[in-house]
Structure formats: C-alpha cells, structure tokens
Amino acid sequence: MPEAFRTALRAQLAILANGADFTDTDDLFESGAIKSLHLIELIAFVEDTFRIELHERDVFEGRLRSVEQLLRLVAERRSVA
C-alpha cells in the first residue's frame, strides 16, 4: 500500500477526529477519536479517494475501525478491481 494512501487517510481522519490523537492500530470509534456520525463521511472519503466500494458488512464486521484495517481493506478491494 503506497504511503500516500496512508497519509491521505490519516489527514482525513485527523479532520474528523477534531485533533484527537490516534495510532494506526487504535480503534477510532472506541477511543472516541471518531464519532459514529462521522461514519458516512469516512465511507464517502474512502470510496471517492481510493475508488473502491464499501459494503454494509464492512461496517458490521468492524473493518473500518482503525487506519490499519482501512488500509488493508483498500488494498484488498483495489487488487480485485
């Protein structure tokens, strides 16, 4: 996964997190860095920026909970496309 993807994702998450600190492995929702109401914004950003489609099951399976998980999901979807 290119470092540019990680940088773009972390920059957007920093905006949504309103300055809260987080690592690539932190659960963004459980830690309070990201509020559930930001989920739609996060999904739209990931789909538009990385040109992939996310599904409801990705949310329910917890695949959007950390930077690490999001990057793994992006890599999987881009390799299939």
Rosetta silent file (secondary structure, phi, psi, omega in degrees, C-alpha in Angstrom):
SEQUENCE: MPEAFRTALRAQLAILANGADFTDTDDLFESGAIKSLHLIELIAFVEDTFRIELHERDVFEGRLRSVEQLLRLVAERRSVA
SCORE:     score description
SCORE:     0.000 S_00000001
   1 L     0.000  123.314 -179.397    0.000    0.000    0.000 S_00000001
   2 L   -60.078  143.506  178.990    1.566    3.312   -1.050 S_00000001
   3 H   -59.603  -29.453  178.864    2.498    5.668    1.778 S_00000001
   4 H   -61.164  -34.413  177.859    0.450    8.353    0.008 S_00000001
   5 H   -64.628  -46.733  179.781   -2.720    6.335    0.758 S_00000001
   6 H   -60.885  -44.213 -179.280   -1.868    6.183    4.449 S_00000001
   7 H   -61.721  -45.548  179.623   -1.069    9.902    4.508 S_00000001
   8 H   -63.389  -43.756 -179.560   -4.344   10.838    2.785 S_00000001
   9 H   -64.874  -46.266  179.620   -6.389    8.606    5.075 S_00000001
  10 H   -63.785  -36.119  178.542   -4.707    9.886    8.248 S_00000001
  11 H   -63.869  -44.764  178.727   -5.192   13.500    7.108 S_00000001
  12 H   -66.261  -42.276  178.819   -8.933   12.965    6.606 S_00000001
  13 H   -64.209  -34.772  177.748   -9.260   11.090    9.889 S_00000001
  14 H   -63.163  -37.506  176.385   -7.440   13.917   11.689 S_00000001
  15 H   -64.728  -49.362 -179.144  -10.096   16.315   10.405 S_00000001
  16 H   -64.527  -32.429 -177.710  -12.912   14.027   11.522 S_00000001
  17 L   -80.916   -4.200  176.629  -11.177   13.406   14.866 S_00000001
  18 L    53.864   43.146  175.865  -11.042   17.144   15.535 S_00000001
  19 L    87.386   -1.681  178.771   -7.409   16.985   16.632 S_00000001
  20 L   -67.030  142.817  177.810   -7.656   13.827   18.762 S_00000001
  21 L   -80.624  143.724  175.619   -4.508   11.685   18.748 S_00000001
  22 L  -157.534  153.077  176.118   -4.661    8.151   17.368 S_00000001
  23 L  -103.220  175.292  179.763   -2.283    5.500   16.081 S_00000001
  24 L   -66.580  -21.100 -177.501   -2.717    3.239   13.073 S_00000001
  25 L  -104.236   -6.545  178.734   -3.913    0.417   15.330 S_00000001
  26 L   -64.699  141.907  170.516   -6.245    2.368   17.638 S_00000001
  27 L   -74.369  109.131 -172.527   -9.947    1.599   17.423 S_00000001
  28 L   -63.794  -31.167 -177.882  -11.036    5.003   16.154 S_00000001
  29 L   -85.745  -45.404 -179.171  -14.592    4.687   17.439 S_00000001
  30 L   -63.946  -36.111  179.995  -13.925    3.012   20.777 S_00000001
  31 L   -75.164  -14.818 -178.706  -11.207    5.550   21.604 S_00000001
  32 L    87.294    1.510  179.067  -13.590    8.399   20.819 S_00000001
  33 L   -63.166  -39.494  178.849  -11.338    9.813   18.099 S_00000001
  34 L  -121.152  133.601  176.989  -14.150    9.392   15.564 S_00000001
  35 L   -89.718  152.700 -177.698  -17.836    9.678   16.390 S_00000001
  36 H   -59.461  -28.244  179.887  -20.341    7.347   14.761 S_00000001
  37 H   -68.723  -15.658  176.570  -21.968   10.297   12.998 S_00000001
  38 H   -85.761   -3.929 -176.202  -18.719   10.710   11.017 S_00000001
  39 H   -58.630  -43.543 -179.647  -19.004    7.193    9.615 S_00000001
  40 H   -62.884  -41.685  177.577  -20.825    8.318    6.454 S_00000001
  41 H   -62.507  -41.587  179.083  -18.171   10.974    5.805 S_00000001
  42 H   -63.349  -45.800  179.056  -15.436    8.388    6.296 S_00000001
  43 H   -60.623  -47.095 -179.740  -17.103    5.928    3.917 S_00000001
  44 H   -60.780  -42.812  179.258  -17.601    8.623    1.252 S_00000001
  45 H   -61.597  -48.996 -178.215  -13.968    9.724    1.570 S_00000001
  46 H   -62.062  -45.933 -179.117  -12.604    6.183    1.286 S_00000001
  47 H   -63.529  -45.039 -177.638  -14.825    5.313   -1.691 S_00000001
  48 H   -71.031  -43.340 -175.225  -14.071    8.552   -3.565 S_00000001
  49 H   -72.623  -43.130 -174.086  -10.365    8.752   -2.793 S_00000001
  50 H  -101.526    0.820  176.331   -9.431    5.120   -3.287 S_00000001
  51 L    53.629   51.527  175.560  -12.070    4.330   -5.930 S_00000001
  52 L  -129.736  167.139  175.929  -13.478    1.308   -4.152 S_00000001
  53 L  -111.280  128.771  175.165  -16.929    0.318   -2.975 S_00000001
  54 L   -99.199  154.236 -176.938  -17.577   -0.343    0.693 S_00000001
  55 L  -122.636  160.644  177.332  -20.449   -2.518    1.877 S_00000001
  56 H   -54.365  -38.738 -177.767  -22.637   -2.629    4.968 S_00000001
  57 H   -63.420  -28.107  176.738  -20.906   -5.823    6.016 S_00000001
  58 H   -61.812  -38.660  177.951  -17.592   -3.932    6.163 S_00000001
  59 H   -69.762  -49.872 -176.317  -19.103   -1.758    8.888 S_00000001
  60 H   -65.738  -29.869  178.654  -20.752   -4.638   10.731 S_00000001
  61 L   -85.312    0.645  177.306  -17.578   -6.747   10.568 S_00000001
  62 L    74.299   26.754 -175.723  -15.549   -3.878   12.067 S_00000001
  63 L   -84.160    0.555 -179.552  -13.336   -3.404    9.025 S_00000001
  64 L  -115.517   19.953 -169.542  -13.407    0.404    9.311 S_00000001
  65 L   -88.016  -17.986  179.591  -12.285    0.681   12.923 S_00000001
  66 L  -144.249  162.591  176.817   -8.589    1.553   12.519 S_00000001
  67 H   -58.184  -45.385 -179.338   -6.211    3.047    9.987 S_00000001
  68 H   -58.115  -46.615 -179.976   -4.534   -0.351    9.659 S_00000001
  69 H   -65.532  -41.326  179.327   -7.839   -2.131    8.951 S_00000001
  70 H   -62.774  -43.718  179.578   -8.940    0.526    6.483 S_00000001
  71 H   -65.458  -37.499  176.803   -5.682    0.324    4.545 S_00000001
  72 H   -63.239  -43.595  179.380   -5.906   -3.468    4.444 S_00000001
  73 H   -63.711  -43.952  177.794   -9.467   -3.232    3.114 S_00000001
  74 H   -59.971  -45.608 -179.973   -8.449   -0.685    0.472 S_00000001
  75 H   -60.557  -43.248  178.770   -5.562   -2.931   -0.640 S_00000001
  76 H   -61.635  -47.714 -176.337   -7.885   -5.944   -0.907 S_00000001
  77 H   -68.921  -37.090 -179.317  -10.513   -4.076   -2.929 S_00000001
  78 H   -71.659  -29.528  179.949   -8.013   -2.409   -5.250 S_00000001
  79 H   -74.857  -23.251  179.264   -6.303   -5.723   -6.006 S_00000001
  80 H   -82.987  -31.630 -174.741   -9.642   -7.244   -7.049 S_00000001
  81 L   -68.247    0.000    0.000  -10.651   -4.312   -9.267 S_00000001
